[in-house]
């Protein structure tokens, strides 16, 4: 009885394992090109002495987090 359980367990594990491939998987999305980003605008800037401009941020990695104050 135990040997059947071991065989069943091995078959179950083998069926769940992903096949070994040498090809890398690349996912490409079809997002439209909307052109350049619009200039940042706003009167209230947190943690900044002056308003930021996109030109000042060019070449840097930037995370833009939008908040709505109500």
C-alpha contacts under 8 A as a table, 3 or more apart, distances in Angstrom:
res1	aa1	res2	aa2	distance
1	X	4	X	5.39
1	X	5	X	6.63
2	X	5	X	5.09
2	X	6	X	6.29
3	X	6	X	5.07
3	X	7	X	6.17
4	X	7	X	5.06
4	X	8	X	6.04
5	X	8	X	5.03
5	X	9	X	6.04
6	X	9	X	5.00
6	X	10	X	6.11
7	X	10	X	5.13
7	X	11	X	6.13
8	X	11	X	5.15
8	X	12	X	6.05
9	X	12	X	5.07
9	X	13	X	6.14
10	X	13	X	5.16
10	X	14	X	6.05
11	X	14	X	5.05
11	X	15	X	6.12
12	X	15	X	5.24
12	X	16	X	6.36
13	X	16	X	5.19
13	X	17	X	6.25
14	X	17	X	5.34
15	X	18	X	7.98
21	X	24	X	7.83
39	X	53	X	6.73
39	X	54	X	6.22
40	X	52	X	7.07
40	X	53	X	6.21
40	X	54	X	6.83
41	X	51	X	7.81
42	X	45	X	7.29
42	X	51	X	7.67
43	X	51	X	7.64
45	X	48	X	5.83
45	X	49	X	7.74
45	X	50	X	7.33
45	X	51	X	6.32
48	X	51	X	6.94
48	X	52	X	7.87
52	X	56	X	6.90
52	X	57	X	7.82
53	X	56	X	5.33
53	X	57	X	6.76
54	X	57	X	5.10
54	X	58	X	6.23
55	X	58	X	5.25
57	X	60	X	5.70
57	X	62	X	7.46
